Amino acid sequence: MPKVTVDIPQHIIDDVNTHVGGGKKFVSFSDAVRTALRKMLDQLDEVDRRRGRSE
């Protein structure tokens, strides 16, 4: 799996980390980021579909 390096403001990292760990929604910070990116891409695909831009 490719590795990606990004700059993320500390307040966003802190917010994400409140949802990471035992008994919470995500098992790791990476899992939270992957899930968020997938959801964003799904939403963009839906917008494209509605606007007739999908293949």
C-alpha positions in Angstrom: 0.0 0.0 0.0 1.5 3.4 -0.9 2.4 5.8 1.9 1.3 9.4 1.7 2.6 12.3 3.7 0.4 15.3 4.3 0.4 18.4 6.6 -2.6 18.3 8.9 -3.4 21.0 11.4 -3.1 19.8 15.0 -6.7 20.7 15.9 -7.9 18.3 13.1 -5.6 15.5 14.4 -6.9 16.1 17.9 -10.5 15.9 16.7 -9.9 12.7 14.7 -8.1 11.1 17.7 -11.2 11.5 19.8 -12.8 8.9 17.6 -9.8 6.5 17.5 -9.0 3.6 19.9 -10.5 0.8 21.8 -14.3 0.9 21.8 -14.5 3.9 19.4 -15.4 4.1 15.7 -11.9 3.7 14.2 -9.1 1.4 15.2 -6.3 3.8 14.1 -5.8 7.3 12.8 -5.0 5.7 9.3 -8.3 3.8 9.4 -10.1 7.1 10.1 -8.3 8.9 7.2 -8.9 6.1 4.7 -12.6 5.9 5.7 -13.0 9.7 5.4 -11.3 9.8 2.0 -13.5 6.9 0.7 -16.7 8.6 1.9 -15.6 11.9 0.2 -14.9 10.1 -3.1 -18.2 8.4 -2.9 -19.9 11.7 -2.4 -18.0 13.3 -5.4 -19.0 10.3 -7.5 -22.6 10.9 -6.6 -22.4 14.6 -7.5 -20.8 13.7 -10.8 -23.6 11.1 -11.5 -26.3 13.7 -10.7 -24.7 16.3 -13.0 -24.3 13.8 -15.9 -20.5 13.6 -15.6 -20.1 10.0 -14.8 -19.0 7.4 -17.3 
